Amino acid sequence: MSIFQNAVNADLPRAIAGKGSYLTLENPKTGAQYDILDGSSGAAVAAVGHNHPRIVQAMQHCAGLPYIFTHAVGSKQADDLAELILSKSNGAFSRALFLNSGSEANETAMKIATQFFYEQGQTQRCNFISRDFSYHGNTLGSLSLGGFKSRQVPYKEILNSKAFHKVSTCFPYRHQKDGQTEEQYTQMLLDELDAKFQELGPDTVIAFVCETVIGATLGAVPPSKGYISGCRDICHKYGALFLLDEVMCGMGRTGTYHAWEPEFEAGTGGPDIQTVAKVLGGGYVPLAGVLLSPKVFDVFQKGSGIVYGHQTYQDHVFATGVALEIQRLIFDQNLIEECFEMGKYLGMALKRKFADNPYVGDVRGRGLFWDVEFVADKATKEVFPASMNLAGIMHVRCIENGAHFLKGKGTIDSVLGDHMMVSPAYTVTRVEIDRMIDVLANTLAEVLAENGYN
Ligand SMILES: Cc1ncc(COP(=O)(O)O)c(C=O)c1O
């Protein structure tokens, strides 16, 4: 093995093929091949399934297109993709640009937000506010923006702690106090955000950044009622920008094209800047996007007219051409409606399966974006010891038992607190969902029994 992979010494099974919700894996030692269900579409990415004939055909077509440096030459593919996304956003966005990863998209969003104020002479604005337990990417800037401590520890000394400030996350299952209503919980968080603006000096803040529905760190956590719109109101009260990271939860994953749609009154727009990725390229191409509201675009258009910095593969012709076909497929086949309906089935099936399980504390999610959080004690919400590595073992064992899910750890303190995410393709069938849930439940029982929990 020559690849320097995440788990340096692991001999991982290799994917050799895929079709719809299925992956074919190969054991690198024995050569044995077997099929598993992709219960999480990788990391909530492969929304139209693997090896979709229409996308494969589009890829063949796009393979003949030239590489261009989009600093100097444009492409119809990138422009059409931007136009399609804008046309499905009800006026919330005026322009889009495309990069290669969610991390890059968040880096770029932070730079655009900073330049937005630079263009207006507000150079005193130099602070970002984001949330504890958040993940916004793996580059140094996006890691500084994030608040998931265990992912930051080795790099702590080189991360930027001067410009990046944190407030509490919105996580009702663990942080809403006994006797506190949802409205009171939301208000408590909004008061904290407002106080953070005051502490930093309201006119020093560039933007507040959060995920609309929290993804991999805490596991498919929808915001409490009124939270997202309340955050936007506070940002605007202080003249700052409101930036949503929908890298994981966006592009239909939660049952609406943008996860923020149910959070705002219709017709009042969305965030000032939004990042998207995963479902944009659907696993076929690495692609991410930054979407700009009319307010932000206007300042650039009327200001210097220049976006500082450009990347070699920005608005890449092949990647945007393929992503365009993926987005067209999603709309032509009403896959977001499908995701919404199938999501209701998945949510109900998960809740039914785990309702009486003493080791499942919470089942939460929206659309086809769900999470099951494990606890050693349902009443106290006490978690399993780190030494058990429950999510890590579950991840491996579920694959052996026939399904892949995204593992998660750290709902308590970014280390302790195990959970698994279920986020299948929008094309998943009920039969496939039932099989996925059986694998998850049976594997949980198996692993817990081995550790003396019956
Ligand atoms: C919410 C969120 N933001 C940013 C990122 C970073 O995206 P990428 O891994 O494509 O760099 C991720 C990745 O999981 C994410 O979930």
The ligand as an ORCA input file, in Angstrom:
! r2SCAN-3c Opt
* xyz 0 1
  C     -20.371     21.707      6.826
  C     -19.094     21.433      6.114
  N     -18.345     22.476      5.694
  C     -17.190     22.283      5.042
  C     -16.729     21.021      4.771
  C     -15.434     20.833      4.042
  O     -15.678     20.317      2.775
  P     -14.534     19.523      1.988
  O     -14.298     18.255      2.726
  O     -15.119     19.323      0.628
  O     -13.352     20.407      1.963
  C     -17.472     19.907      5.182
  C     -17.013     18.549      4.921
  O     -17.490     17.582      5.420
  C     -18.687     20.131      5.872
  O     -19.445     19.107      6.281
*
